[in-house]
Amino acid sequence: MDQAKEQKWGDVVRRLERLLRLRSFPVALKMLARREELEDIPFLRRPTHKMTLCQLITLARNFDWTVGADLDDFLFATCPSILGLCELPEGYRDGTFRSIVWVQTKEDGRRYEAAIPRLPVGRFQAVALAPLVYDPFEPEMVLIYGNPAQMILLVNALQFSRYEVMHFHCVGESSCADAIARCWLEGKASLAIPCYGERRYGHAQDDELVMALPPQELRRAVEGLEALYRRGVRYPISQAGAELEVTPVLPAAYRELAQRVPRLRGWGGRLVVGLTGGIASGKSSVARMLAQRGAHLIDFDQLARQVVEPGQPAYQEIVDYFGRQVLAPDGTLDRKALGEVVFRDLEKRKKLESFTHPRIFAAFHRRLEEIGRQDPQAVVVAEVPLLIELNLCYLFDRVILVYVPPEVQIRRLMEREGITRQEAEDRLRAQLPIDQKRGFAQHVIDNQGSLEDTAAQVEALWRELSRAGDDRP
């Protein structure tokens, strides 16, 4: 298989599987205009006997097969009529079929069939399904099976950016219509409870739900899951204990909402803005431009250096934990050596942050108080390199992102540090991709052009920030 093609979905699927620990393959589904197109799909297997749609799905998600079927391969009209491969026969439309088992009267059965969403008849002649990770064709939707805990995290992930309330349906039996047909018709994710038939013939387990979602929504969902993971929301969901005091295990931001946030923002005339960007994006240059226009600048990198100077409490804690190997010959902290120790070790990085972050925020508070005494209506710009990665957006009235494309970051980093392209790419991978950061910011400064272009954007932004500060009570 072509490696570039495999990478198209392989990386996304593996990230999803790591985050949700799925026990079956996410399934790619594609409707085909002509049945002959089935012959063009590599390694596709055709049924050797009449089957149901839920059986085909199971062959893909549990047997690791690529399968395809046309109208003649289905056991009866229920499945292909939902896929638009045939008209619904009269014995279905008048309610007879549903009244055999599922409803009391033929009239109930007629309403039942009328309520089931279906793909338009005549548009397609066949359907293909396969594990998405193999990318044998461009999918129209992806089917994901999981337990309720996995599914609510998937919903949370889809709501993380561009939030909207998600509405789901349940027709009852023939639940594939709720997932597949609604997703196709509405172009949105659709969560369904697998029906009796899918559990009996398609082997869906007692605890399983299914979500169908457009391919582009899968990428957004994985990014949302990764963002939630960084904030401590993970699968499996750890249980704090119903009979215990849960305050200590609440997210720190929840506890700080009534304490730290008012102290930082002030909620008065002062405007506190977070400024961030990717490595080599030029955020320090933008910070200086804002300072020249009257902003009060607080540099978190500078605070981070101050709190680890010899004699400071964080300095001693770092030396006690990491040893003297992280010290320079003059006794100061060797930041590069320390960085190499924690770069690939999340546990050690968290330990380092536990020594430094409380001291950095204490210094930040003190500096804000000093500025507040000098200028109650101040616009304060805090330059925080990892503002988004550390989930600090909630602390600020607004967030500014200094943006350049990844390729520009790599080129600038190679020139600035005298490193190879591979080394530059490794450093970029240690941060959240800058294109993902755009969604967290209220203001974006595009810094890939000339200095004059950037200055013009900063001037316009400064006028807006000044007005925002003046308008606050």
C-alpha positions in Angstrom: 0.0 0.0 0.0 1.2 3.5 -0.8 2.8 4.9 2.4 1.5 8.5 1.9 -2.0 7.1 1.4 -1.7 4.9 4.6 -0.7 8.0 6.5 -3.8 9.8 5.5 -6.0 7.9 8.1 -3.5 5.7 9.8 -2.2 8.3 12.2 -5.7 9.7 13.0 -7.0 6.2 13.7 -4.1 5.2 15.9 -4.4 8.5 17.9 -8.1 7.8 18.4 -7.5 4.2 19.5 -4.8 5.3 22.0 -7.2 7.9 23.5 -10.3 5.8 23.7 -8.8 2.3 23.8 -11.4 1.0 21.3 -11.8 -2.7 21.1 -12.9 -2.8 17.4 -11.7 -1.0 14.3 -13.3 2.3 13.3 -15.1 1.4 10.0 -15.0 3.4 6.8 -18.2 3.4 4.8 -18.7 4.4 1.2 -21.8 4.4 -1.0 -21.0 3.6 -4.7 -22.9 4.9 -7.7 -22.2 1.7 -9.7 -21.9 -1.8 -8.4 -18.9 -2.3 -10.8 -16.9 0.1 -8.5 -16.6 -2.7 -6.0 -14.1 -4.4 -8.2 -11.8 -1.5 -8.0 -11.4 -1.7 -4.2 -8.3 -3.7 -3.1 -8.8 -7.0 -1.2 -12.6 -6.6 -1.1 -14.6 -9.7 -0.3 -18.2 -10.2 -1.5 -20.8 -12.2 0.4 -21.2 -15.8 -0.5 -24.7 -15.8 0.9 -27.5 -13.4 1.7 -26.5 -11.0 4.6 -27.7 -8.1 6.7 -25.9 -4.8 6.9 -25.0 -5.2 10.5 -23.2 -8.5 9.6 -21.2 -6.7 7.0 -20.2 -4.0 9.5 -19.1 -6.6 12.0 -16.9 -8.3 9.3 -15.1 -5.0 8.9 -14.8 -3.9 12.5 -14.1 -7.2 14.2 -12.8 -9.5 11.4 -10.6 -6.9 9.8 -12.1 -7.5 6.4 -12.9 -5.1 3.5 -16.4 -6.0 2.3 -18.9 -4.8 -0.2 -22.4 -5.6 -1.3 -25.1 -4.7 -3.8 -28.8 -5.1 -3.7 -28.7 -8.8 -4.5 -26.5 -9.6 -1.5 -29.0 -8.5 1.1 -31.3 -10.8 2.9 -34.4 -8.7 2.6 -35.4 -5.1 1.8 -35.0 -3.5 5.3 -31.2 -2.9 4.9 -30.9 -1.9 1.3 -33.9 0.4 1.4 -32.2 2.4 4.2 -29.1 2.7 2.0 -31.2 3.8 -1.0 -30.5 0.7 -3.0 -34.2 -0.1 -3.5 -37.6 1.2 -2.9 -39.4 0.1 0.2 -41.9 -2.7 -0.8 -45.6 -2.2 -0.3 -45.7 -4.8 2.5 -43.4 -2.6 4.5 -45.0 0.8 3.6 -48.4 -0.3 4.7 -47.0 -1.4 8.1 -47.4 -5.2 7.7 -43.7 -6.0 8.2 -43.3 -4.1 11.4 -46.6 -5.3 12.9 -45.3 -8.9 12.8 -43.1 -8.3 15.8 -42.3 -4.7 16.7 -45.6 -2.8 16.9 -49.2 -3.5 17.8 -51.0 -2.5 14.6 -50.4 -2.0 11.0 -51.0 1.7 11.4 -48.2 1.8 14.0 -46.1 -0.1 11.5 -46.9 2.4 8.8 -45.9 5.4 11.0 -42.7 3.4 12.0 -41.5 3.0 8.4 -42.4 6.6 7.5 -40.2 7.8 10.4 -37.1 5.9 9.3 -34.5 8.1 7.5 -33.3 6.7 4.2 -30.8 7.6 1.5 -32.3 8.7 -1.8 -33.3 5.8 -4.0 -31.5 5.5 -7.4 -28.4 7.3 -6.4 -26.3 4.3 -5.3 -26.0 0.6 -6.4 -23.6 -0.7 -3.8 -21.9 -0.1 -0.4 -18.3 -0.8 0.8 -17.0 -1.1 4.3 -13.4 -1.5 5.6 -11.2 -0.7 8.6 -10.5 2.9 8.2 -6.8 2.5 9.1 -6.2 0.7 5.8 -7.7 3.6 3.8 -8.8 1.4 0.8 -11.2 4.2 -0.4 -12.3 7.7 0.5 -15.0 7.2 3.1 -18.2 9.1 3.3 -18.5 8.4 7.0 -16.8 6.6 9.8 -18.6 4.2 12.2 -17.2 4.0 15.7 -18.4 1.5 18.3 -17.7 2.0 22.0 -19.2 2.0 25.5 -21.2 4.9 26.9 -18.1 6.4 28.7 -16.1 6.4 25.4 -19.0 7.9 23.6 -19.6 10.8 26.0 -15.9 11.7 25.7 -16.3 11.6 21.9 -19.3 13.9 22.2 -17.3 16.2 24.5 -14.5 16.2 21.9 -16.8 17.2 19.1 -18.2 20.0 21.2 -14.8 21.3 22.3 -14.5 23.7 19.3 -17.6 25.2 17.6 -19.8 24.1 20.4 -23.4 23.1 19.7 -26.0 20.9 21.4 -26.0 17.5 19.8 -29.4 15.9 19.1 -29.7 12.2 18.6 -32.7 9.9 17.6 -33.9 6.4 18.2 -36.3 4.8 15.7 -36.1 1.5 17.6 -35.3 -1.5 15.5 -33.3 -0.7 12.3 -31.0 1.6 14.3 -28.6 1.6 11.4 -30.9 4.3 10.0 -30.2 6.5 13.1 -26.4 6.3 12.6 -25.8 5.8 8.9 -28.7 7.5 7.2 -28.9 10.5 9.5 -25.2 11.1 9.3 -25.4 11.0 5.5 -28.5 13.2 5.2 -27.5 15.8 7.8 -23.7 15.8 7.4 -23.3 15.6 11.2 -22.3 13.1 13.8 -25.1 10.8 14.8 -25.1 8.6 17.9 -27.3 5.5 18.0 -28.2 2.6 20.3 -27.6 -0.6 18.3 -30.9 -2.4 18.0 -31.9 -6.0 18.8 -31.1 -7.1 15.3 -27.6 -5.6 15.3 -26.9 -7.3 18.7 -28.3 -10.7 17.6 -27.0 -10.8 14.0 -24.2 -8.2 14.0 -22.7 -9.1 17.4 -22.9 -5.6 19.0 -22.3 -6.1 22.7 -24.6 -5.2 25.5 -22.5 -2.1 26.5 -21.9 -0.8 22.9 -23.2 2.3 21.2 -22.3 3.4 17.7 -21.5 6.8 16.3 -21.4 7.7 12.6 -19.6 10.9 11.7 -18.3 12.6 8.6 -14.5 12.0 8.0 -13.6 15.6 8.6 -15.4 15.5 12.0 -13.3 12.5 13.0 -10.2 14.6 12.7 -11.8 17.4 14.8 -12.9 14.8 17.3 -9.3 13.5 17.7 -8.0 17.0 18.2 -10.7 17.6 20.8 -9.9 14.4 22.6 -6.2 15.4 22.7 -7.1 18.8 24.1 -9.3 17.2 26.8 -6.5 14.7 27.6 -4.1 17.6 28.2 -6.7 19.0 30.6 -7.0 15.8 32.5 -10.1 14.4 30.9 -9.2 10.9 29.9 -10.4 7.4 29.3 -10.9 5.3 31.3 -12.6 7.8 33.6 -11.1 7.4 37.0 -13.6 7.4 39.9 -13.1 9.7 42.9 -15.4 7.8 45.2 -19.0 8.7 45.9 -18.6 8.9 49.7 -15.4 11.0 49.7 -14.7 14.8 49.6 -13.9 15.5 45.9 -12.6 19.0 46.2 -8.9 17.9 46.1 -9.4 16.1 42.8 -11.4 18.8 41.0 -9.6 20.6 38.2 -7.4 23.3 39.6 -9.2 25.8 37.4 -12.5 25.1 39.1 -11.0 25.9 42.5 -9.3 29.0 41.2 -12.3 30.5 39.5 -13.4 32.3 42.7 -9.8 33.2 43.8 -7.1 33.4 41.2 -9.2 34.6 38.2 -10.5 37.8 39.9 -7.0 38.6 41.2 -5.6 38.3 37.7 -8.3 39.9 35.6 -9.4 42.4 38.1 -12.8 42.6 36.5 -12.6 46.4 36.5 -10.9 48.8 34.3 -7.8 46.7 33.9 -7.5 44.4 30.8 -5.2 41.4 31.2 -4.3 39.7 27.9 -2.3 36.5 27.2 0.1 36.6 24.3 1.4 33.3 22.8 2.5 31.6 19.7 4.6 28.8 18.4 8.4 28.5 18.7 10.1 31.0 16.4 6.8 32.7 15.6 8.0 36.2 16.6 5.8 36.6 19.7 8.5 38.6 21.6 8.7 41.1 18.7 4.9 41.6 18.8 5.1 41.9 22.6 7.7 44.7 22.2 5.5 46.5 19.7 2.6 46.4 22.1 4.8 47.7 24.9 5.9 50.6 22.7 2.2 51.6 22.4 1.6 51.6 26.1 1.0 48.0 27.2 2.5 46.8 30.4 4.5 43.7 29.5 5.1 40.7 31.7 7.4 38.1 30.3 6.8 34.6 31.7 10.1 33.4 30.4 11.8 36.1 32.5 9.8 35.1 35.6 10.7 31.5 35.0 14.4 32.4 35.0 14.1 34.5 38.2 12.3 31.8 40.3 15.1 29.3 39.7 18.1 31.6 40.5 20.4 30.3 43.3 18.9 30.9 46.7 15.3 30.7 45.5 13.1 27.9 46.9 12.5 26.4 43.4 16.2 26.2 42.7 16.9 24.1 45.8 13.9 21.8 45.1 15.2 21.2 41.5 18.7 20.4 42.6 17.4 18.1 45.4 15.2 16.1 42.9 17.3 16.1 39.7 20.8 16.3 41.2 23.8 18.6 40.4 23.9 17.3 36.8 21.5 20.1 35.9 23.8 22.8 37.2 26.3 24.8 35.2 29.9 25.2 36.4 29.1 28.5 38.1 26.3 26.9 40.2 23.4 28.4 38.2 20.8 26.2 36.6 21.8 24.7 33.3 18.4 25.2 31.5 19.5 23.2 28.5 20.6 20.2 30.5 17.5 20.3 32.5 15.4 20.5 29.3 17.1 17.4 27.9 16.1 15.5 31.1 12.4 16.4 31.0 11.9 16.7 27.2 10.7 13.1 26.7 9.7 12.2 30.3 6.2 13.5 31.2 6.5 12.5 34.8 9.8 14.5 35.3 8.3 17.4 33.4 5.3 17.5 35.7 7.6 17.4 38.7 9.6 20.3 37.4 6.4 22.3 36.9 5.3 21.6 40.4 8.5 23.3 41.6 8.3 26.3 39.3 4.7 27.1 38.4 3.4 28.1 41.8 6.4 30.5 42.1 5.9 31.9 38.6 2.3 32.7 39.3 3.1 34.2 42.6 5.6 36.5 40.9 2.9 37.2 38.2 0.4 38.2 40.9 2.9 40.6 42.5 3.8 42.2 39.2 0.1 42.7 38.4 -0.5 44.3 41.8 2.4 46.7 41.1 0.9 47.7 37.7 -2.5 48.0 39.2 -1.3 50.5 41.8 0.4 52.6 39.1 -2.3 52.4 36.4 -5.8 51.0 37.4 -6.9 51.2 33.7 -3.8 49.3 32.4 -3.7 47.0 29.5 -1.4 44.2 30.7 0.1 41.8 28.1 1.5 38.6 29.6 3.8 36.8 27.1 3.3 33.0 27.9 5.0 30.6 25.5 3.0 27.6 26.5 -0.2 29.4 27.4 -2.5 27.0 25.4 -0.6 23.8 26.2 -0.8 24.6 30.0 -4.5 25.4 29.7 -4.2 28.9 30.9 -6.6 30.7 28.5 -9.3 31.0 31.2 -7.1 33.3 33.2 -7.1 36.1 30.7 -9.7 38.4 29.3 -8.4 37.7 25.8 -5.7 35.7 24.1 -3.5 36.9 21.2 -1.8 34.3 19.0 1.3 35.3 16.9 1.0 33.0 13.9 3.4 31.8 11.2 3.0 28.6 9.1 4.9 25.6 10.4 7.3 25.7 7.4 8.2 29.3 8.4 8.8 28.2 12.0 11.1 25.4 10.9 13.1 27.8 8.6 13.4 30.5 11.3 14.3 28.0 14.0 17.1 26.4 11.8 18.5 29.9 11.1 18.3 31.1 14.7 19.6 28.0 16.5 21.9 26.7 13.8 20.2 23.3 13.9 19.2 20.7 11.3 15.7 20.4 9.9 15.1 17.2 11.8 16.0 18.9 15.1 13.7 21.8 14.3 10.8 19.5 13.5 11.4 17.6 16.8 11.1 20.9 18.7 7.9 21.8 16.9 6.4 18.4 17.7 6.9 19.1 21.4 4.3 21.9 21.2 0.7 21.9 20.1 0.7 22.5 16.3 0.3 26.2 15.7 -2.7 25.7 13.3 -4.6 24.1 16.2 -3.8 27.1 18.5 -5.7 29.5 16.2 -9.0 28.3 17.6 -8.1 29.3 21.2 -7.3 32.9 20.4 -9.6 35.9 20.0 -6.9 37.8 18.1 -4.4 36.5 15.6 -1.3 38.4 14.4 0.0 37.0 11.1 3.7 37.4 11.4 4.9 35.8 8.2 5.1 39.0 6.2 7.2 42.2 6.5 7.9 44.0 9.7 5.6 46.8 8.5 2.7 44.4 7.9 3.1 43.1 11.5 3.3 46.6 12.9 0.1 47.6 11.1 -1.8 44.6 12.6 -0.4 45.4 16.1 -1.5 49.0 15.7 -5.1 48.0 14.9 -5.1 45.5 17.7 -3.8 48.1 20.2 -6.6 50.4 19.3 -9.1 47.6 19.9 -7.6 46.6 23.2 -7.5 50.3 24.4 -11.2 50.7 23.6 -12.0 47.4 25.4 -10.2 48.6 28.5 -11.9 51.9 28.5 -15.3 50.3 28.2 -14.9 48.1 31.2 -16.7 49.3 34.5 
